């Protein structure tokens, strides 16, 4: 098997609570395909991560990125922090749905938290918001 990428020589922290262990991580088609001694394995790209931690992606379970996901470059800062998944609106404060009479009031309330709410963001129903969000090519998972 030829991997897309091998992370070679890092300390793997697998999230189980066990102590970290030295291993190589082989990735194929955007997924982890092997963990262990991959010294003899081939890859299109090999990164020496000796002295670094290799961890699962982190999940931010309380986020207000309702509007931010529509901004150019969204996800770059998140990925640099190890975030691969963010969850919006789980506290009941969300930009969608917010159409109709109270939309301007809700946007005024949310703007200090979310930043300016984008014109691209359709919020009259969750369906229209989610449809617009799905059309984005985001580098992180958004829920």
Order of alpha helices (4+ residues) and beta strands (2+ residues): beta-beta-beta-beta-beta-beta-alpha-beta-alpha-alpha-beta
